[in-house]
Structures are given as structure tokens and as C-alpha cells.
Amino acid sequence: MTNSPSVYVIVLTYNMREVARRCLHSLQGLNYPHHQVVVVDNASSDGTEEMVREDFPALPLIQTGGNHGYTGGNNRGIEYALAQGAQYVLLLNPDTVLANPNFIGEMVEYLEANPRVGIAGPRVFFREAGVVQNTVLFPPGLWRSIVHWVRYRINPRFAESSGETVVDASVLNGVCVMLRAECLRRTGLLDENIFMYIEDADLDYRAHQHGWRVQYLPIDSVIHQQKAEGYHMTSLVSFLLKRNSVYYLCKIGKRLDAWGYAILSLLVLAARGLLTFKIREHAVFCRKLAAAYRQILLGQKPDAAFGPPYGQPNQ
């Protein structure tokens, strides 16, 4: 592409040295004339910063000085990219490797031809090439959660929309997503009250409110080498998904929905604890989650200090 728009690729890391190394090595194969990979490190203690400086000395490295989560870390990268004159910002998980060297150019070509699309996500493969990860998601909601739970039990593939056609999406998974700079300036950056998870729903909601389209594009991009562990019902991931869903619903004015979602999720967790004979584990989790819900439903911001048994999570 002649006079190609500038694209800044933000790779956020936190204690994922070897995972990040694989990602950055693969990105050296990108075939787009006007891109810049930027590494943001959330104060890793495993030598990630030293690895980047030694193995990739040409890449800009932003050290945030603390674990500010997916939102805070990526915002530092976005701010840097916008200050450098980026026309597009690509947020990319570090646990990815390049599958299509041309995907940035293909996405930019589409976005240049469709100026009302503010956020776009390509086709992402899950753990191996050819296995598509569904990245077209639904925003949190009480009745939506109930309906989807029932329909998922009937047909686990009912909601898969990452196919061969362009799709207008309510929410795009943030594993690999391209943001138009103009859209970011108008809608604002990621909400740093959300440490991670559901921040994509919040950003996409604000984009829609400002008249931007959010679209999935059937363009092969990366392989998402997501870890297999850490997604059980009483995990930090589960805690953040539920807590941030209630925060999101309150933020957009759906307080009744937020109360219903909070109550139902606690009842389901308690029931699962009884059925799986993990009563103590689920009781501890429910108490912690109920305290977080109460804080948000009373109008306070989510607490960034997770404490035992979670500590500081990876992004």
C-alpha cells in the first residue's frame, strides 16, 4: 500500500518472558510497510524487560512500574501510539503468534474503505492453525446470560459467529483488535477501573454510543496460544468476569439487571459448591464476590487489590 496509514501494535506483558519472546519473534514476519511494534511491561519480575532490551533493542519499550492490568498497561501503549501519530492501534495479546503476515494490511485496506468502522477484529485461531476462536461476543446481561446458558447446553456452537462473512458485533474479544485513532479520541481509552475482562464490552459500547461500527472481519491473523488452566468456577478469571459484568451493567445504567446478575451468579455458585462437594471453596469465593458486588452496587469503584487467594494476576 502506497502512503499506508501508520499502525502501532501494542504487546502488553506481565511475567510472560518466553511467551512474549515467541510473540515478538513471530511479529518480525509482519508484511506491512508502516507499522511499529511497541512493548509495554507491567513491572514483570521474570526478566521480561531485560529480554526485550537484549533481543529486540529496536522496539520501543514502555515500563509502567506496576501491574496495572490489561486496561492500564494497554492505555499507556495507546497513549504513546497516539502521541506518535498512529492512525490505527492494534492491541495484541502476548500469547499469540503470527499466522498471516499480511493481515494488518488487509485490515487497514478494509478500514480505509469503511470509515465508520471504529473497531475491527480479524479471524483468530485457537491454539492451532485452522481452529477458529469465536471472537464475536455478547455484552453481559441477566436475561442474556440465562438464555445463552440454556441454548449453549442444547448446542455448544449456537453463538459462533467468526465465520466467512463480515459481522457487525456488539462485542469483540480483545485478543487481537484494531482501533481507529479517531474512534479512540472520541470514545476515550480503556476503563482502568476494570483491571481486565469485560473492558472490551465497555469500549465497544462507548464506540456504538458515538456512532461507530464494530465489526468482525474474516481475515486470518494470529494463533492464540491461550493457556488451558485457570478458568474454573472459583478462579480469578471467573471472579473478574462476574465482578466486572456487574460494574459494566451499573455503568451503562442497567442497575436492576446488575442486581439480578449478582444475585443469580451467587446462587449458581452456591449450588455448584453443593453439587460438587466443594462447599468451603465456593463459600469463600462467594463471600469475596459478594463483597465486590456490594461495593459496586453501592456506587463505589471496583477494588484493584485482589488479595488472597489471588494475589496479582497475569494479563
Buried (B, 14 or more C-beta within 10 A) or exposed (E): EEEBBBBBBBBBBBBBBEBBBBBBEBBEEBEBEBBBBBBBBBBBEBEBBEBBEEEBEEBBBBBBEEBBBBBBBBBBBBBBBBEEEBBBBBBBBBBBBBBBBBBBBBBBBBBBEBEEBBBBBBBBBBEEEEEBBBBBBBBBBBEBBEEBEEEEEEEEEEEEBBEEEBBEBBBBBBBBBBBBBEBBEBBBBBBBBBBBBBBBBBBBBBBBEEEBBBBBBBBBBBBBBBEEEEEEBBBBBBBBBBBBBBBBBBBBEBBEBBBBBBEEBBEBBBEEBEEEEBEEBBBBBBEBBBEBBEBBBEEEEBBBEBEEEEEBBBB
